């Protein structure tokens, strides 16, 4: 009688989500639905109209439409990352003249 209970406890402990389960990467299948989901998320971002997000998004949608789902998903993910990055280069002022190339 102890053996089935012992196996049940082991199964419960090993199947429980622990800290290592969170660090495992998520693997998502490249499907047309996932492409549409990524394109929809990209469309809601204001920076999606700016380069390079716009062209990457267009390429991703086109590739997904042509059946090249994995590369289309990759392009759409890159477009999302580019649209979410802060535009620090446009808002940062240039350093005063004569200070370029100076390292400390």
N, C-alpha and C positions, 0 to 999 in steps of 0.2 A: 504494500500500500504506500510505502514511503517513496518508492521509485517514481510513480506517475506525478506525485506532488512535487518531487524534486525537479523533474523535467519541466513541469509547468512553471516553477519559479525561475529556472534558468531561461526558459523561453521568454518570460515576461521581462526579465532584466536585460537580456540581450536585444530585445526589440524596442526597448524604451529609447526615446530620443535623448541623447546626451550631448555634451559640449562638442564632441567630435562630429556629430551629425550636422551641426550648423555650419561647420567649416567646409563641408563637402560642396563642390561646385554644383550648381543646378545645370542639368542638361535638358535643353529644350529642343524639340524636333522642329525642323524647318518645315512649316506648313503654310499654305496660303492664308489661313486664318491668322497665324502669328505675324505674317508680313503685313496684313491689314491692320492688326493691332498696333504694330510698331509705327506704321504710317499714320494712323490716327493719333497716337501719342505725339508724334513729331509735329503734326499739323496744329496742335494746340499750343505749341511754344512760340512766343513772339520772335525769337531769333531764328526760327526755321526758314524765314524768308531771306536771311543773309547767307553769304558764302562762308564756309564751304557746305553748310548744312543743306542749303537748297539743292545744289547739284548732287550731293551724295544721296539725298532723299529721292530725287528724281531717278537716279541710276538704280537705287534699290528697288523702287516700285516697278521700274521697267524690267529689271532682272527677274523679280518675282513673277511678273506677268508672263514672262517668256519661259517660266519653269525652272529657272536657275535660283532655287529657293535659298540654298545655303549662302551663296555669295550675295544674294539680295538682302537677306537678313543681316549679313555682316555690314553691308553698306548702310542699311537703315540704322543699325546700332551706332555706327560711326557718326552718322548724321545727328542722332539724338545726343551723343556725347558732345559734339561740336556745338549744338544749339544750347546745351546746358552750361557750357563753360563761360565764365565771366570774360567779358571783352576788356581785359586789363591793358592791352597794348594801345587801344584807342583812347582810353581815359587817362593813362599815365603820361605826364608831361615829359618832354625830352630833357635830358640832363643839360646843365649849362655847358656852353662851348668850352673846350679845353679840358674837360673832365672825362671824356670818353677814353676808354682803354686803361684807366687808372685803377689798379687793384691794390687792396690793402690787406 
